[in-house]
Amino acid sequence: MVGLTVVLCVLTMAVVGGFLADAISERLFDARRQQAFAEAGAGARAFQDRLDQADVPTGVELQQFVLDNSEQLSSVGGEGAAGFLLLRVPGSDAPVTINGLQSNGLTPGLLPDALREAVETESTQQAAPVALPSSDGGTTPGLAVGQRVDLALAGQYELYFVIDLGREQETLDAVQRVLVVGGLLLVLLLGGVVSVVTRLVVRPVREAAAAAARLSAGDLDQRVDVRGEDDLAALGRTFNDMAASLQRQITQLAELSRLQQRFVSDVSHELRTPLTTMRMAGEVLHEARGDLEPAASRSAELLMTQLDRFEALLADLLEMSRFDAGAAALDPEVVDLAALVARVVEHAEPVASAQGVEVAVVVPEGPVTAEVEPRRVERVVRNLVLNAVEHAEGRPVEVELAADASAVAVLVRDHGIGLRPEDAERVFDRFWRADPARARTTGGSGLGLAISTEDAVLHGGRLEVVGQLGLGAAFRLLLPRVAGSAVGMSPLPMPVDLAPVAPPDDPTAPSVLVEGLPGVVLVPSAAGSPGAWGDAGTEAAADTIATASLPVLPPPAGRG
């Protein structure tokens, strides 16, 4: 603001100063010009009158008369008189010729040609600016005023009076110096005033910006000092009110999150004891199902199946509670991911065979090592493979492993039902399923992909997915090879046939198209997203959560 003000003031003073200097110069020289015309006219008339009254019958006497009047002619113009020139009109045919006169070293070359031509053709006074030599070797401005005079026997001559305008130029230079110095002082004063005013205005804004930065960094007690009743004070009060409101809301949300996390953790731990008792009783019934009636035997089998699923759900809930509480820690070690992937696929073979799904594995020759926590990575790959088997619709599932210098990627591709566009933002949500009418065959808890996402983020990697309805889906786990380092480009590209379809109104969308099929790219959900609490068949848990005054979302159906 100060710099802009100074620049604008300089431009303004240049325009105003130039206008004032031009106006003063014009008036000053115009007045001197009029005075020079009057003095030159009076001097020429006096010379002509003396010549008319004198008796000069011969050329010698006329020459002497001119010489006798040279002093009077030199004084025309007063203090500014620079001299005169008396020159014969070119082409004159008068019978008598006298020598022309020049005073004070003036020469005919000083006069502009245009001035001489005007004096020769016009009977009135003519004037033109001239440059007079100065004592220091330079020039000073001057004014030459000329007219014709009649020298009787010698005919028409040109009489020029030269006026020195040096004093007027000095006056104009002094005025211009005053304007320049005064303008610079005014600019400096205005710059100082604007600097003070700007600081008074900007200081509260800077204080508010600094307080906002500290507030965004987590210091919720930040406030700004409010002084006065002006607009800046109103801004400060509004900022303080906003900060107080944010502090209250964040505190409430933090307390709510803490209660929610504690509730889930406590419930999960408290369920351990009755679950253990139920499992013991269920195992007794399951082992004795051969001695029971068919209906009771089937009930014992269903009881064990649901107890297994309940135990898996409880373990996953405990794991999610650790993620939510920020208590999950990474314990990396150097692991051969090729062997890990082979082991996961081998364990998934019975489920795949039951579904009629062939699982193909593509891994590089030799070990593919990375610093990871094997338990977490194996859990992620197992979730992806079992998910692909469940949704493959009997078609093959492909598991591919690749690595480069900085990252390792595992791609799991199925050719089953695929993903719809509306699945884009929910595939990694807790307890969410793409098809609510679809029965689970692998006994999942509904938290597999949510936990997988958290595990990937804990390693510093990411979990991504693309899909096309009817063509299947592909999940890609990308992890750094060195724990704590960043991941860049994936060594495994996503399948081209699952690339998204470019919307007609989005020119920036990818250019790979699949004719007649809707497409979708699904981004991984943020680490720690709350998701929905509840699942089909857990109404009792939802009632318990509701009585604890915690928000309960209805259980969405879908793939998870």
C-alpha positions as CSV (number, residue, x, y, z in Angstrom):
1,M,0.0,0.0,0.0
2,V,2.8,2.4,0.8
3,G,4.7,1.6,-2.4
4,L,1.5,2.0,-4.4
5,T,0.7,5.3,-2.8
6,V,4.3,6.6,-3.4
7,V,4.1,5.6,-7.1
8,L,0.7,7.2,-7.6
9,C,1.9,10.3,-5.8
10,V,5.0,10.5,-8.0
11,L,2.9,10.2,-11.1
12,T,0.4,12.7,-9.9
13,M,3.1,15.2,-8.9
14,A,4.8,14.7,-12.3
15,V,1.6,15.5,-14.1
16,V,0.7,18.4,-11.9
17,G,4.3,19.7,-11.7
18,G,4.6,19.5,-15.5
19,F,1.4,21.4,-16.0
20,L,2.4,24.1,-13.5
21,A,5.9,24.4,-15.0
22,D,4.4,24.8,-18.5
23,A,1.9,27.3,-17.4
24,I,4.5,29.4,-15.5
25,S,6.9,29.2,-18.5
26,E,4.2,30.2,-20.9
27,R,3.1,33.2,-18.9
28,L,6.7,34.3,-18.0
29,F,8.0,34.2,-21.6
30,D,4.7,35.5,-23.0
31,A,5.0,38.6,-20.8
32,R,8.7,39.0,-21.7
33,R,7.9,38.6,-25.4
34,Q,5.2,41.3,-25.3
35,Q,7.7,43.6,-23.6
36,A,10.4,42.8,-26.2
37,F,7.9,43.6,-29.0
38,A,7.1,46.9,-27.4
39,E,10.7,47.9,-26.8
40,A,11.9,46.8,-30.2
41,G,9.0,48.7,-31.9
42,A,9.8,51.8,-29.9
43,G,13.5,51.6,-30.7
44,A,12.9,51.1,-34.4
45,R,10.4,54.1,-34.6
46,A,12.8,56.3,-32.7
47,F,15.7,55.4,-35.1
48,Q,13.4,56.0,-38.2
49,D,12.3,59.4,-36.8
50,R,15.8,60.5,-36.2
51,L,16.8,59.4,-39.7
52,D,13.9,61.2,-41.3
53,Q,14.8,64.5,-39.4
54,A,18.5,64.2,-40.3
55,D,20.1,65.7,-43.4
56,V,22.0,62.9,-45.0
57,P,22.3,63.7,-48.8
58,T,25.2,61.3,-49.4
59,G,26.0,57.7,-48.6
60,V,29.0,58.6,-46.4
61,E,26.8,60.8,-44.2
62,L,24.2,58.1,-44.0
63,Q,26.9,55.6,-42.9
64,Q,28.1,58.0,-40.3
65,F,24.5,58.6,-39.0
66,V,24.0,54.9,-38.5
67,L,27.3,54.6,-36.7
68,D,26.3,57.6,-34.5
69,N,23.0,55.8,-33.5
70,S,24.5,52.4,-32.8
71,E,24.7,53.0,-29.1
72,Q,21.1,54.0,-28.9
73,L,20.2,50.8,-30.9
74,S,22.3,48.6,-28.6
75,S,20.4,49.8,-25.6
76,V,17.0,48.8,-26.9
77,G,15.6,46.1,-24.6
78,G,16.9,47.5,-21.3
79,E,18.8,45.2,-19.0
80,G,18.1,42.2,-21.2
81,A,19.4,43.9,-24.4
82,A,21.9,41.6,-26.2
83,G,22.6,43.8,-29.2
84,F,21.2,44.5,-32.6
85,L,21.8,43.7,-36.3
86,L,21.2,46.0,-39.3
87,L,21.3,44.0,-42.5
88,R,20.6,44.9,-46.1
89,V,17.5,43.3,-47.6
90,P,18.8,40.7,-50.1
91,G,18.2,41.8,-53.8
92,S,17.8,45.5,-53.0
93,D,18.5,47.8,-56.0
94,A,19.0,51.1,-54.0
95,P,21.7,53.4,-55.5
96,V,23.6,53.7,-52.2
97,T,24.9,50.8,-50.1
98,I,26.1,51.1,-46.5
99,N,27.8,48.5,-44.4
100,G,25.6,46.5,-42.1
101,L,26.1,46.8,-38.4
102,Q,26.3,44.0,-35.7
103,S,26.8,44.8,-32.0
104,N,28.2,42.7,-29.2
105,G,29.6,40.1,-31.5
106,L,26.3,39.1,-33.0
107,T,26.4,37.6,-36.5
108,P,23.7,37.0,-39.1
109,G,24.1,33.3,-38.7
110,L,22.4,33.6,-35.3
111,L,19.1,34.5,-37.0
112,P,16.9,31.6,-38.3
113,D,16.3,31.6,-42.0
114,A,12.5,31.6,-41.4
115,L,12.8,34.8,-39.4
116,R,14.7,36.6,-42.2
117,E,12.2,35.4,-44.8
118,A,9.3,36.6,-42.7
119,V,10.9,40.1,-42.1
120,E,11.6,40.4,-45.9
121,T,8.0,39.7,-46.9
122,E,6.0,41.2,-44.0
123,S,5.8,44.8,-43.0
124,T,5.0,44.0,-39.3
125,Q,7.3,42.9,-36.5
126,Q,8.5,39.3,-36.5
127,A,10.1,37.3,-33.8
128,A,11.9,33.9,-33.3
129,P,13.8,32.3,-30.4
130,V,17.6,32.2,-30.8
131,A,20.4,30.6,-28.8
132,L,22.9,33.1,-27.5
133,P,26.5,32.1,-26.7
134,S,27.3,32.3,-23.0
135,S,30.6,33.0,-21.3
136,D,30.9,29.4,-20.0
137,G,30.8,28.0,-23.6
138,G,27.2,27.1,-23.5
139,T,24.1,28.9,-24.7
140,T,21.3,30.9,-23.2
141,P,17.8,31.4,-24.6
142,G,17.1,34.6,-26.4
143,L,14.5,36.3,-28.6
144,A,15.2,38.1,-31.9
145,V,12.6,40.7,-32.9
146,G,13.0,42.1,-36.5
147,Q,11.3,44.5,-38.9
148,R,12.2,46.6,-42.0
149,V,13.4,50.2,-41.8
150,D,13.8,52.7,-44.7
151,L,17.3,54.2,-44.9
152,A,16.4,56.8,-47.6
153,L,19.3,56.6,-50.2
154,A,20.2,53.0,-49.1
155,G,16.6,51.7,-49.4
156,Q,15.1,48.9,-47.2
157,Y,17.2,47.3,-44.4
158,E,16.4,44.7,-41.8
159,L,16.7,45.8,-38.2
160,Y,16.9,43.1,-35.5
161,F,16.9,43.6,-31.8
162,V,18.1,40.6,-29.7
163,I,16.8,40.2,-26.2
164,D,18.6,37.9,-23.6
165,L,16.1,35.7,-21.8
166,G,18.6,34.2,-19.4
167,R,17.1,35.8,-16.3
168,E,13.7,34.5,-17.2
169,Q,15.2,31.0,-17.7
170,E,16.9,31.2,-14.3
171,T,13.5,32.2,-12.8
172,L,11.8,29.2,-14.5
173,D,14.6,26.8,-13.4
174,A,14.2,28.0,-9.8
175,V,10.4,27.5,-10.0
176,Q,10.9,24.0,-11.4
177,R,13.4,23.1,-8.6
178,V,10.9,24.3,-6.0
179,L,8.2,22.2,-7.7
180,V,10.5,19.1,-7.8
181,V,11.7,19.5,-4.2
182,G,8.3,20.3,-2.9
183,G,6.8,17.4,-4.8
184,L,9.3,14.9,-3.4
185,L,8.8,16.2,0.1
186,L,5.0,15.9,-0.4
187,V,5.4,12.4,-1.7
188,L,7.6,11.4,1.3
189,L,5.1,13.0,3.7
190,L,2.2,11.2,2.1
191,G,4.2,7.9,2.1
192,G,4.8,8.3,5.8
193,V,1.2,9.1,6.5
194,V,0.0,6.2,4.5
195,S,2.6,3.9,6.2
196,V,1.2,4.9,9.6
197,V,-2.4,4.5,8.6
198,T,-1.7,1.2,6.9
199,R,0.1,-0.1,9.9
200,L,-2.8,0.9,12.1
201,V,-5.2,-0.9,9.8
202,V,-3.0,-4.0,9.0
203,R,-1.8,-4.7,12.5
204,P,-5.1,-6.0,13.7
205,V,-5.5,-8.0,10.5
206,R,-2.0,-9.5,11.0
207,E,-2.8,-10.3,14.6
208,A,-6.0,-12.0,13.5
209,A,-4.1,-14.0,10.8
210,A,-1.5,-15.1,13.3
211,A,-4.2,-16.1,15.8
212,A,-6.0,-18.0,13.0
213,A,-2.8,-19.8,12.2
214,R,-2.3,-20.8,15.8
215,L,-6.0,-21.8,16.0
216,S,-5.7,-24.0,13.0
217,A,-2.6,-25.6,14.6
218,G,-4.7,-26.7,17.5
219,D,-4.4,-23.9,20.0
220,L,-8.1,-23.4,20.6
221,D,-7.5,-20.8,23.3
222,Q,-6.3,-18.2,20.8
223,R,-8.1,-14.8,20.8
224,V,-7.4,-11.3,19.5
225,D,-7.3,-8.1,21.4
226,V,-10.3,-5.9,20.7
227,R,-9.9,-2.1,21.0
228,G,-12.5,0.5,20.1
229,E,-15.8,0.3,18.2
230,D,-14.7,0.6,14.6
231,D,-14.9,-2.0,11.8
232,L,-11.6,-3.6,12.9
233,A,-12.9,-4.0,16.4
234,A,-16.1,-5.6,15.0
235,L,-13.8,-8.0,13.0
236,G,-11.9,-8.9,16.1
237,R,-15.1,-9.6,18.1
238,T,-16.4,-11.7,15.2
239,F,-13.2,-13.7,15.1
240,N,-13.2,-14.3,18.9
241,D,-16.9,-15.5,18.7
242,M,-16.0,-17.8,15.9
243,A,-13.0,-19.1,17.8
244,A,-15.0,-19.7,20.9
245,S,-17.7,-21.5,18.9
246,L,-15.1,-23.7,17.2
247,Q,-13.5,-24.5,20.5
248,R,-16.9,-25.5,22.0
249,Q,-17.8,-27.7,19.0
250,I,-14.4,-29.3,18.7
251,T,-14.3,-30.0,22.4
252,Q,-17.8,-31.5,22.1
253,L,-16.8,-33.6,19.1
254,A,-13.6,-34.7,20.8
255,E,-15.5,-35.7,23.9
256,L,-18.1,-37.5,21.8
257,S,-15.4,-39.3,19.8
258,R,-13.6,-40.3,23.0
259,L,-16.9,-41.6,24.5
260,Q,-17.6,-43.5,21.3
261,Q,-14.2,-45.0,21.2
262,R,-14.3,-45.9,24.8
263,F,-17.8,-47.4,24.5
264,V,-16.8,-49.6,21.6
265,S,-13.7,-50.7,23.3
266,D,-15.5,-51.4,26.6
267,V,-18.3,-53.2,24.9
268,S,-15.8,-55.3,22.9
269,H,-13.9,-56.2,26.0
270,E,-17.0,-56.9,28.0
271,L,-18.3,-59.2,25.3
272,R,-15.2,-61.4,25.6
273,T,-16.4,-63.2,28.7
274,P,-19.9,-64.1,27.6
275,L,-18.6,-64.9,24.1
276,T,-16.1,-67.4,25.7
277,T,-18.9,-69.0,27.7
278,M,-21.1,-69.2,24.7
279,R,-18.4,-70.7,22.6
280,M,-17.7,-73.4,25.2
281,A,-21.4,-74.2,25.3
282,G,-21.7,-74.1,21.6
283,E,-18.7,-76.4,21.1
284,V,-20.3,-78.9,23.5
285,L,-23.6,-78.8,21.5
286,H,-21.7,-79.0,18.2
287,E,-19.8,-82.0,19.2
288,A,-22.9,-83.7,20.4
289,R,-25.1,-82.7,17.4
290,G,-25.0,-86.3,16.1
291,D,-27.1,-87.4,19.1
292,L,-29.6,-84.6,18.7
293,E,-32.7,-84.4,16.6
294,P,-32.2,-83.0,13.0
295,A,-33.6,-79.5,13.9
296,A,-31.5,-79.3,17.1
297,S,-28.4,-80.5,15.2
298,R,-28.9,-77.9,12.5
299,S,-29.3,-75.2,15.2
300,A,-26.1,-76.3,16.8
301,E,-24.3,-75.9,13.4
302,L,-25.8,-72.4,12.9
303,L,-24.9,-71.4,16.4
304,M,-21.2,-72.3,15.8
305,T,-21.2,-70.5,12.5
306,Q,-22.6,-67.3,14.0
307,L,-20.3,-67.6,17.0
308,D,-17.3,-67.7,14.6
309,R,-18.6,-64.6,12.8
310,F,-19.4,-62.9,16.1
311,E,-15.8,-63.6,17.3
312,A,-14.4,-62.2,14.0
313,L,-16.6,-59.1,14.3
314,L,-15.5,-58.5,17.9
315,A,-11.8,-58.8,16.9
316,D,-12.3,-56.4,14.1
317,L,-14.1,-53.9,16.3
318,L,-11.2,-54.0,18.8
319,E,-8.8,-53.4,15.9
320,M,-10.9,-50.4,14.7
321,S,-11.1,-49.0,18.2
322,R,-7.3,-49.1,18.3
323,F,-7.1,-47.2,15.0
324,D,-9.7,-44.7,16.2
325,A,-7.8,-44.1,19.5
326,G,-4.5,-43.6,17.6
327,A,-3.0,-46.6,19.5
328,A,-2.2,-48.6,16.4
329,A,1.6,-48.9,16.0
330,L,3.7,-50.3,13.2
331,D,6.2,-53.0,13.9
332,P,8.0,-53.5,10.5
333,E,10.4,-56.1,9.5
334,V,11.9,-57.3,6.2
335,V,9.4,-59.6,4.6
336,D,9.3,-61.6,1.3
337,L,6.0,-60.4,-0.1
338,A,6.1,-63.1,-2.8
339,A,6.0,-65.8,-0.2
340,L,3.3,-63.9,1.8
341,V,1.1,-63.6,-1.3
342,A,1.6,-67.3,-2.1
343,R,0.7,-68.3,1.5
344,V,-2.5,-66.1,1.4
345,V,-3.6,-67.6,-1.9
346,E,-2.9,-71.1,-0.6
347,H,-5.1,-70.6,2.4
348,A,-7.9,-69.1,0.2
349,E,-7.9,-72.1,-2.1
350,P,-10.6,-74.1,-0.2
351,V,-13.0,-71.1,-0.3
352,A,-12.2,-70.5,-4.0
353,S,-12.7,-74.2,-4.8
354,A,-16.1,-74.1,-3.1
355,Q,-17.1,-71.1,-5.2
356,G,-15.7,-72.6,-8.4
357,V,-13.2,-69.8,-8.7
358,E,-9.7,-70.2,-10.1
359,V,-7.1,-68.0,-8.5
360,A,-4.1,-67.2,-10.7
361,V,-0.9,-65.7,-9.1
362,V,1.7,-63.7,-11.0
363,V,4.8,-62.8,-9.0
364,P,8.4,-62.0,-10.0
365,E,11.1,-64.6,-9.8
366,G,13.0,-64.5,-6.6
367,P,12.0,-62.8,-3.3
368,V,10.3,-59.4,-3.3
369,T,11.3,-57.8,0.1
370,A,9.9,-54.8,1.9
371,E,9.9,-53.4,5.4
372,V,6.3,-54.1,6.5
373,E,4.4,-55.6,9.4
374,P,3.6,-59.1,8.0
375,R,0.5,-59.6,10.1
376,R,-1.2,-56.4,8.8
377,V,-0.1,-56.9,5.1
378,E,-1.3,-60.5,5.2
379,R,-4.6,-59.4,6.6
380,V,-5.0,-56.8,3.8
381,V,-4.1,-59.3,1.0
382,R,-6.4,-61.9,2.5
383,N,-9.3,-59.5,2.7
384,L,-8.8,-58.5,-1.0
385,V,-8.5,-62.1,-2.2
386,L,-11.5,-63.3,-0.3
387,N,-13.5,-60.3,-1.4
388,A,-12.6,-61.0,-5.0
389,V,-13.5,-64.7,-4.7
390,E,-16.9,-63.8,-3.2
391,H,-17.7,-61.4,-6.0
392,A,-16.1,-63.3,-8.9
393,E,-19.3,-65.0,-9.9
394,G,-17.3,-68.2,-10.6
395,R,-14.9,-66.4,-12.9
396,P,-11.1,-66.3,-12.5
397,V,-9.4,-64.1,-9.9
398,E,-5.9,-62.7,-10.7
399,V,-3.4,-61.8,-8.0
400,E,-0.3,-59.9,-9.3
401,L,2.8,-58.7,-7.4
402,A,5.4,-56.2,-8.7
403,A,8.0,-53.9,-7.2
404,D,10.4,-51.1,-8.2
405,A,13.1,-49.3,-6.2
406,S,10.8,-47.4,-3.9
407,A,7.4,-49.2,-3.8
408,V,5.7,-52.6,-4.0
409,A,2.2,-53.2,-5.3
410,V,-0.3,-56.1,-5.0
411,L,-3.1,-56.1,-7.5
412,V,-6.2,-58.3,-7.0
413,R,-8.6,-58.4,-10.0
414,D,-11.9,-60.2,-10.4
415,H,-14.2,-60.5,-13.4
416,G,-17.4,-60.6,-11.4
417,I,-20.3,-58.2,-10.7
418,G,-18.1,-55.1,-10.6
419,L,-18.9,-51.8,-9.0
420,R,-21.6,-49.2,-9.8
421,P,-20.9,-45.5,-10.0
422,E,-22.7,-44.9,-6.7
423,D,-20.3,-47.2,-5.0
424,A,-17.5,-44.8,-5.5
425,E,-17.3,-43.1,-2.1
426,R,-18.6,-45.9,0.1
427,V,-16.6,-49.0,-0.8
428,F,-14.2,-48.5,2.1
429,D,-16.9,-47.5,4.6
430,R,-17.5,-49.7,7.7
431,F,-20.3,-52.3,7.4
432,W,-21.1,-51.2,3.9
433,R,-22.0,-53.7,1.1
434,A,-22.5,-53.0,-2.6
435,D,-25.4,-55.5,-2.9
436,P,-27.7,-55.6,0.2
437,A,-29.5,-58.7,-1.0
438,R,-26.3,-60.6,-1.5
439,A,-25.5,-63.2,1.2
440,R,-22.0,-63.5,2.7
441,T,-20.2,-66.7,1.9
442,T,-16.8,-66.0,3.5
443,G,-18.1,-64.9,6.9
444,G,-16.7,-61.4,6.8
445,S,-17.5,-58.9,9.5
446,G,-18.1,-55.9,7.2
447,L,-15.0,-54.2,8.4
448,G,-12.4,-55.9,6.2
449,L,-11.8,-53.1,3.7
450,A,-12.0,-50.4,6.4
451,I,-9.3,-52.1,8.4
452,S,-7.3,-52.7,5.2
453,T,-7.4,-49.0,4.4
454,E,-6.1,-48.2,7.9
455,D,-3.4,-50.8,7.6
456,A,-2.2,-49.3,4.3
457,V,-2.2,-45.8,5.6
458,L,-0.3,-47.0,8.7
459,H,2.4,-48.3,6.4
460,G,2.5,-44.9,4.5
461,G,0.8,-46.5,1.5
462,R,-2.6,-46.5,0.0
463,L,-5.4,-48.8,-1.1
464,E,-7.1,-48.0,-4.4
465,V,-9.9,-49.5,-6.5
466,V,-11.4,-49.2,-10.0
467,G,-14.4,-51.0,-11.4
468,Q,-16.9,-51.4,-14.2
469,L,-20.3,-52.8,-13.7
470,G,-20.3,-56.3,-15.2
471,L,-16.6,-56.4,-15.8
472,G,-15.3,-56.8,-12.3
473,A,-13.1,-54.7,-10.0
474,A,-9.4,-54.4,-9.2
475,F,-8.0,-53.5,-5.8
476,R,-4.4,-52.3,-5.6
477,L,-2.3,-52.2,-2.4
478,L,0.7,-49.8,-2.8
479,L,3.3,-49.8,0.0
480,P,6.8,-48.3,0.4
481,R,9.7,-50.7,0.3
482,V,11.4,-48.9,3.2
483,A,9.3,-48.1,6.2
484,G,8.7,-44.4,6.7
485,S,9.5,-43.4,3.1
486,A,7.0,-42.0,0.6
487,V,5.4,-43.9,-2.2
488,G,5.2,-42.4,-5.7
489,M,4.1,-44.1,-8.9
490,S,2.8,-47.6,-8.7
491,P,4.9,-50.4,-10.4
492,L,1.5,-52.0,-11.3
493,P,-1.0,-50.1,-13.5
494,M,-4.7,-50.5,-13.1
495,P,-6.4,-52.7,-15.7
496,V,-7.2,-50.7,-18.9
497,D,-10.6,-52.2,-19.4
498,L,-11.7,-51.0,-16.0
499,A,-10.7,-47.4,-16.6
500,P,-13.4,-44.8,-16.0
501,V,-15.7,-43.5,-18.8
502,A,-15.2,-39.8,-19.4
503,P,-18.3,-37.8,-18.7
504,P,-19.4,-35.8,-21.8
505,D,-19.3,-32.5,-19.9
506,D,-15.8,-33.1,-18.3
507,P,-13.0,-32.6,-20.8
508,T,-10.4,-33.3,-18.1
509,A,-11.5,-36.8,-17.4
510,P,-9.4,-39.8,-18.6
511,S,-9.6,-40.5,-22.3
512,V,-9.9,-44.3,-22.0
513,L,-13.5,-45.3,-22.8
514,V,-15.5,-48.5,-22.6
515,E,-18.4,-48.4,-25.1
516,G,-21.8,-48.9,-23.5
517,L,-20.6,-49.4,-19.9
518,P,-20.7,-47.0,-17.0
519,G,-17.3,-46.5,-15.3
520,V,-16.1,-45.5,-11.9
521,V,-12.9,-44.7,-10.1
522,L,-13.0,-45.2,-6.4
523,V,-10.6,-43.4,-4.1
524,P,-9.6,-44.8,-0.7
525,S,-11.5,-43.5,2.2
526,A,-9.6,-41.2,4.7
527,A,-7.9,-42.9,7.6
528,G,-10.0,-42.9,10.7
529,S,-13.3,-42.1,9.0
530,P,-16.1,-42.9,11.4
531,G,-18.3,-45.0,9.1
532,A,-21.6,-46.4,10.4
533,W,-22.0,-48.3,13.7
534,G,-24.3,-51.3,13.4
535,D,-24.9,-54.2,11.1
536,A,-27.7,-56.6,10.1
537,G,-28.7,-58.6,13.1
538,T,-27.1,-56.3,15.7
539,E,-30.3,-54.4,16.7
540,A,-29.5,-55.0,20.4
541,A,-26.1,-53.3,20.1
542,A,-27.7,-50.4,18.3
543,D,-30.3,-50.0,21.1
544,T,-27.5,-50.0,23.6
545,I,-25.6,-47.3,21.7
546,A,-28.8,-45.2,21.4
547,T,-29.3,-45.3,25.1
548,A,-25.8,-44.0,25.6
549,S,-26.8,-40.8,23.7
550,L,-24.4,-41.5,20.8
551,P,-25.3,-41.1,17.1
552,V,-26.4,-44.3,15.4
553,L,-26.6,-44.5,11.6
554,P,-28.8,-47.1,10.0
555,P,-26.9,-50.1,8.8
556,P,-26.2,-49.6,5.1
557,A,-25.9,-52.7,2.9
558,G,-23.0,-53.3,0.6
559,R,-19.7,-54.8,-0.1
560,G,-17.1,-54.5,2.8
